Amino acid sequence: MVWYEIPELGIKFLVTKDTKDDLRYVVSKFNNKSVGIYSQSEVDFLPHQSCFNEWGDNLCTIGFLSSVLKKDNDKAKKEHKSPLCLDSQVIKVINDDIICYAGPQSPVLLDDNYEKYIETIKNKKFGIYLNVIEQIK
């Protein structure tokens, strides 16, 4: 296991070495405290299919990690009856920030493409362990 850091969110979490070599992220254009994480091997496997739309949104995302201030989350819950980060999405609370995860957003490897993709990565060990998120010091 090795650490994977996302400085924009001020966090790190454990991943397998193969995952560290493969995992990428893109910062949301609408919220710089949210990143879409994705697998470069999936992007490479699907050259005929664009993983990024014209706005730069990642369509091949494994999911989104976000950092939300507790006070902003509580305010949204009170005013709009819907928090910015649902309880089921909360991974960790670090100081005044809630780290939450939503995903996956869009399946891109469908039908026999998934089996073909698995064949191309069969010698790799992928694993993301968000339950050990820590603050980057």
Backbone as CSV, one residue per row, in Angstrom:
resi,resn,N_x,N_y,N_z,CA_x,CA_y,CA_z,C_x,C_y,C_z
1,MET,0.830,-1.179,0.000,0.000,0.000,0.000,0.881,1.251,0.000
2,VAL,0.392,2.262,-0.704,1.087,3.548,-0.761,0.043,4.657,-0.639
3,TRP,0.506,5.847,-0.293,-0.390,6.980,-0.157,-0.655,7.627,-1.507
4,TYR,-1.884,8.032,-1.733,-2.270,8.815,-2.909,-2.771,10.151,-2.383
5,GLU,-2.176,11.233,-2.845,-2.515,12.556,-2.322,-3.339,13.359,-3.315
6,ILE,-4.276,14.122,-2.763,-5.031,15.098,-3.542,-4.862,16.430,-2.806
7,PRO,-3.819,17.194,-3.181,-3.508,18.439,-2.474,-4.657,19.450,-2.491
8,GLU,-5.436,19.486,-3.564,-6.541,20.435,-3.656,-7.566,20.239,-2.540
9,LEU,-7.691,19.011,-2.047,-8.602,18.725,-0.946,-7.866,18.598,0.382
10,GLY,-6.532,18.593,0.326,-5.730,18.470,1.542,-5.806,17.092,2.175
11,ILE,-6.007,16.048,1.327,-6.159,14.690,1.860,-5.233,13.706,1.156
12,LYS,-5.071,12.565,1.819,-4.372,11.422,1.233,-5.088,10.164,1.714
13,PHE,-4.973,9.081,0.927,-5.568,7.798,1.307,-4.731,6.690,0.707
14,LEU,-4.901,5.498,1.245,-4.095,4.360,0.798,-4.663,3.736,-0.469
15,VAL,-3.746,3.326,-1.339,-4.083,2.604,-2.571,-3.003,1.555,-2.810
16,THR,-3.296,0.618,-3.686,-2.251,-0.320,-4.093,-1.284,0.414,-5.013
17,LYS,-0.087,-0.130,-5.183,0.907,0.503,-6.054,0.391,0.606,-7.487
18,ASP,-0.264,-0.449,-7.984,-0.825,-0.402,-9.343,-1.863,0.711,-9.466
19,THR,-2.653,0.905,-8.423,-3.657,1.964,-8.446,-2.992,3.327,-8.485
20,LYS,-1.938,3.522,-7.698,-1.256,4.820,-7.690,-0.748,5.165,-9.085
21,ASP,-0.250,4.161,-9.797,0.243,4.392,-11.152,-0.892,4.695,-12.130
22,ASP,-2.098,4.238,-11.824,-3.235,4.327,-12.751,-4.238,5.434,-12.410
23,LEU,-4.366,5.772,-11.142,-5.407,6.696,-10.702,-5.077,8.138,-11.076
24,ARG,-6.083,8.850,-11.563,-5.952,10.259,-11.914,-7.155,10.996,-11.328
25,TYR,-7.064,12.310,-11.303,-8.221,13.100,-10.892,-8.244,14.412,-11.658
26,VAL,-9.437,14.977,-11.744,-9.610,16.272,-12.382,-10.458,17.126,-11.440
27,VAL,-10.011,18.367,-11.232,-10.716,19.284,-10.345,-11.943,19.819,-11.070
28,SER,-13.072,19.845,-10.373,-14.316,20.354,-10.943,-14.160,21.822,-11.330
29,LYS,-14.698,22.181,-12.491,-14.657,23.573,-12.927,-15.624,24.437,-12.128
30,PHE,-16.612,23.800,-11.507,-17.644,24.532,-10.784,-17.379,24.622,-9.285
31,ASN,-16.511,23.729,-8.785,-16.240,23.701,-7.356,-14.832,23.154,-7.152
32,ASN,-13.888,24.043,-6.819,-12.499,23.591,-6.699,-12.248,22.724,-5.468
33,LYS,-13.286,22.447,-4.695,-13.177,21.527,-3.561,-13.829,20.184,-3.888
34,SER,-13.948,19.892,-5.181,-14.501,18.613,-5.631,-13.649,18.102,-6.788
35,VAL,-13.290,16.820,-6.725,-12.487,16.220,-7.787,-13.141,14.923,-8.261
36,GLY,-13.088,14.723,-9.567,-13.525,13.453,-10.142,-12.315,12.557,-10.264
37,ILE,-12.377,11.365,-9.681,-11.254,10.432,-9.793,-11.580,9.412,-10.875
38,TYR,-10.557,9.022,-11.626,-10.769,8.090,-12.714,-9.533,7.231,-12.943
39,SER,-9.733,6.180,-13.711,-8.671,5.238,-14.020,-8.120,5.530,-15.416
40,GLN,-6.834,5.841,-15.499,-6.226,6.123,-16.800,-6.286,4.900,-17.711
41,SER,-6.223,3.699,-17.138,-6.288,2.487,-17.968,-7.652,2.369,-18.661
42,GLU,-8.726,2.833,-18.016,-10.035,2.839,-18.670,-10.059,3.839,-19.810
43,VAL,-9.504,5.025,-19.584,-9.453,6.047,-20.625,-8.661,5.513,-21.822
44,ASP,-7.524,4.878,-21.540,-6.691,4.323,-22.614,-7.391,3.187,-23.343
45,PHE,-8.183,2.413,-22.627,-8.880,1.272,-23.216,-10.005,1.717,-24.140
46,LEU,-10.558,2.875,-23.901,-11.721,3.347,-24.652,-11.370,4.517,-25.576
47,PRO,-10.399,4.340,-26.485,-10.005,5.475,-27.325,-11.131,5.940,-28.258
48,HIS,-12.022,5.039,-28.600,-13.136,5.390,-29.483,-14.224,6.158,-28.750
49,GLN,-14.150,6.175,-27.446,-15.184,6.809,-26.636,-14.544,7.929,-25.833
50,SER,-15.038,9.126,-26.002,-14.479,10.261,-25.274,-14.870,10.186,-23.812
51,CYS,-13.873,10.233,-22.948,-14.146,10.229,-21.511,-14.378,11.643,-20.988
52,PHE,-14.121,12.651,-21.808,-14.312,14.030,-21.389,-15.213,14.742,-22.388
53,ASN,-16.240,15.405,-21.888,-17.131,16.135,-22.787,-16.553,17.515,-23.097
54,GLU,-17.297,18.312,-23.837,-16.785,19.614,-24.277,-16.523,20.582,-23.122
55,TRP,-17.076,20.342,-21.953,-16.840,21.192,-20.791,-15.711,20.660,-19.923
56,GLY,-15.113,19.548,-20.328,-14.030,18.950,-19.552,-14.507,18.050,-18.435
57,ASP,-15.823,17.783,-18.381,-16.349,16.872,-17.361,-15.912,15.449,-17.675
58,ASN,-15.522,14.730,-16.652,-15.053,13.362,-16.813,-16.240,12.409,-16.828
59,LEU,-16.434,11.725,-17.941,-17.526,10.773,-18.077,-17.111,9.367,-17.658
60,CYS,-15.831,9.175,-17.390,-15.310,7.860,-16.998,-14.993,7.823,-15.506
61,THR,-15.656,8.629,-14.742,-15.308,8.785,-13.338,-15.615,7.554,-12.498
62,ILE,-14.718,7.285,-11.562,-14.957,6.277,-10.533,-15.876,6.894,-9.483
63,GLY,-15.794,8.202,-9.336,-16.628,8.920,-8.389,-16.059,10.293,-8.103
64,PHE,-16.714,11.012,-7.213,-16.287,12.352,-6.843,-15.976,12.415,-5.351
65,LEU,-14.835,12.999,-5.039,-14.456,13.298,-3.660,-14.603,14.802,-3.474
66,SER,-15.231,15.192,-2.384,-15.444,16.614,-2.122,-15.106,16.946,-0.681
67,SER,-14.729,18.198,-0.493,-14.510,18.740,0.842,-15.545,19.835,1.039
68,VAL,-16.336,19.698,2.104,-17.417,20.638,2.384,-17.258,21.133,3.819
69,LEU,-17.365,22.436,4.004,-17.327,22.973,5.361,-18.552,22.498,6.138
70,LYS,-18.348,22.070,7.382,-19.464,21.587,8.201,-20.556,22.644,8.313
71,LYS,-20.155,23.906,8.502,-21.159,24.966,8.664,-21.977,25.161,7.387
72,ASP,-21.351,25.023,6.201,-22.091,25.142,4.940,-23.034,23.957,4.750
73,ASN,-22.588,22.779,5.151,-23.419,21.582,5.051,-24.643,21.699,5.968
74,ASP,-24.421,22.162,7.199,-25.515,22.340,8.153,-26.496,23.407,7.675
75,LYS,-25.971,24.488,7.103,-26.818,25.571,6.594,-27.705,25.074,5.451
76,ALA,-27.133,24.323,4.516,-27.912,23.783,3.396,-28.976,22.813,3.899
77,LYS,-28.625,22.019,4.894,-29.579,21.056,5.462,-30.751,21.782,6.114
78,LYS,-30.446,22.864,6.809,-31.482,23.634,7.506,-32.350,24.425,6.526
79,GLU,-31.718,25.109,5.598,-32.448,25.995,4.684,-33.139,25.270,3.534
80,HIS,-32.515,24.222,3.029,-33.035,23.552,1.830,-33.471,22.106,2.084
81,LYS,-33.363,21.663,3.336,-33.720,20.291,3.720,-32.861,19.248,3.012
82,SER,-31.735,19.686,2.446,-30.837,18.773,1.753,-29.395,19.228,1.970
83,PRO,-28.601,18.430,2.673,-27.206,18.820,2.906,-26.394,18.727,1.620
84,LEU,-25.273,19.409,1.602,-24.366,19.335,0.456,-23.715,17.962,0.369
85,CYS,-23.537,17.347,1.523,-22.949,16.014,1.610,-23.893,15.145,2.435
86,LEU,-24.519,14.174,1.806,-25.443,13.289,2.511,-24.698,12.446,3.540
87,ASP,-25.386,12.071,4.609,-24.757,11.260,5.663,-24.125,9.990,5.106
88,SER,-24.775,9.377,4.119,-24.258,8.136,3.542,-23.001,8.356,2.712
89,GLN,-22.707,9.612,2.354,-21.532,9.924,1.551,-20.331,10.365,2.391
90,VAL,-20.556,10.631,3.669,-19.476,11.127,4.531,-18.454,10.018,4.764
91,ILE,-17.203,10.333,4.475,-16.121,9.387,4.717,-15.393,9.738,6.008
92,LYS,-15.129,11.026,6.182,-14.366,11.453,7.351,-14.617,12.926,7.612
93,VAL,-14.510,13.305,8.865,-14.560,14.707,9.249,-13.158,15.082,9.720
94,ILE,-12.586,16.100,9.078,-11.243,16.565,9.417,-11.352,18.048,9.759
95,ASN,-11.128,18.365,11.016,-11.272,19.739,11.502,-12.675,20.244,11.192
96,ASP,-12.804,21.279,10.369,-14.119,21.834,10.027,-14.620,21.351,8.670
97,ASP,-13.937,20.402,8.068,-14.308,19.901,6.745,-14.905,18.503,6.814
98,ILE,-15.896,18.290,5.979,-16.466,16.960,5.787,-15.932,16.471,4.444
99,ILE,-15.332,15.294,4.430,-14.877,14.690,3.181,-15.954,13.691,2.779
100,CYS,-16.495,13.873,1.576,-17.546,12.954,1.145,-17.250,12.397,-0.242
101,TYR,-17.878,11.276,-0.533,-17.661,10.551,-1.777,-19.010,10.223,-2.418
102,ALA,-19.128,10.539,-3.689,-20.317,10.176,-4.462,-19.829,9.495,-5.734
103,GLY,-20.324,8.343,-6.021,-19.884,7.691,-7.238,-20.283,6.240,-7.273
104,PRO,-20.006,5.543,-8.320,-19.571,6.079,-9.618,-20.711,6.824,-10.306
105,GLN,-20.356,7.727,-11.190,-21.355,8.568,-11.834,-21.862,8.000,-13.155
106,SER,-20.999,7.356,-13.906,-21.402,6.877,-15.226,-20.640,5.608,-15.588
107,PRO,-21.344,4.509,-15.821,-20.626,3.294,-16.245,-20.167,3.436,-17.696
108,VAL,-18.906,3.174,-17.952,-18.394,3.319,-19.313,-17.980,1.988,-19.925
109,LEU,-17.781,0.981,-19.112,-17.384,-0.326,-19.641,-18.592,-1.250,-19.561
110,LEU,-19.293,-1.343,-20.642,-20.526,-2.115,-20.662,-20.356,-3.412,-21.443
111,ASP,-21.192,-4.380,-21.128,-21.262,-5.652,-21.850,-19.907,-6.319,-21.976
112,ASP,-19.538,-6.713,-23.188,-18.281,-7.444,-23.380,-17.061,-6.540,-23.265
113,ASN,-17.241,-5.212,-23.336,-16.110,-4.306,-23.141,-15.489,-4.489,-21.763
114,TYR,-16.318,-4.737,-20.749,-15.810,-4.906,-19.397,-14.898,-6.131,-19.321
115,GLU,-15.335,-7.234,-19.900,-14.514,-8.452,-19.879,-13.199,-8.251,-20.625
116,LYS,-13.241,-7.548,-21.749,-12.022,-7.257,-22.510,-11.079,-6.362,-21.700
117,TYR,-11.653,-5.383,-21.010,-10.847,-4.495,-20.172,-10.184,-5.279,-19.040
118,ILE,-10.945,-6.134,-18.369,-10.403,-6.949,-17.275,-9.253,-7.809,-17.783
119,GLU,-9.366,-8.328,-18.983,-8.290,-9.130,-19.565,-7.015,-8.299,-19.733
120,THR,-7.147,-7.019,-20.081,-5.963,-6.177,-20.291,-5.274,-5.795,-18.982
121,ILE,-6.000,-5.854,-17.859,-5.409,-5.449,-16.572,-5.259,-6.620,-15.612
122,LYS,-5.357,-7.835,-16.112,-5.410,-9.016,-15.238,-4.207,-9.175,-14.316
123,ASN,-3.073,-8.619,-14.666,-1.882,-8.759,-13.824,-1.729,-7.629,-12.808
124,LYS,-2.694,-6.753,-12.757,-2.621,-5.621,-11.838,-3.534,-5.837,-10.634
125,LYS,-3.143,-5.254,-9.531,-3.959,-5.316,-8.319,-4.411,-3.908,-7.983
126,PHE,-5.693,-3.647,-8.197,-6.244,-2.323,-7.933,-6.992,-2.321,-6.615
127,GLY,-6.828,-1.265,-5.875,-7.547,-1.100,-4.622,-7.426,0.320,-4.110
128,ILE,-8.571,0.914,-3.775,-8.627,2.256,-3.207,-9.256,2.116,-1.824
129,TYR,-8.588,2.644,-0.811,-9.045,2.479,0.564,-9.365,3.844,1.180
130,LEU,-10.576,4.316,0.901,-10.991,5.631,1.372,-11.235,5.663,2.873
131,ASN,-11.376,4.499,3.483,-11.627,4.465,4.930,-10.412,4.864,5.748
132,VAL,-9.284,5.079,5.110,-8.080,5.515,5.823,-7.632,6.911,5.379
133,ILE,-8.590,7.734,4.986,-8.263,9.103,4.596,-7.633,9.844,5.765
134,GLU,-6.570,10.584,5.444,-5.924,11.428,6.433,-5.668,12.796,5.821
135,GLN,-5.496,13.756,6.677,-5.164,15.104,6.237,-3.696,15.138,5.843
136,ILE,-3.379,15.831,4.748,-1.984,16.049,4.376,-1.436,17.108,5.320
137,LYS,-0.297,16.810,5.923,0.275,17.765,6.891,1.378,18.546,6.276
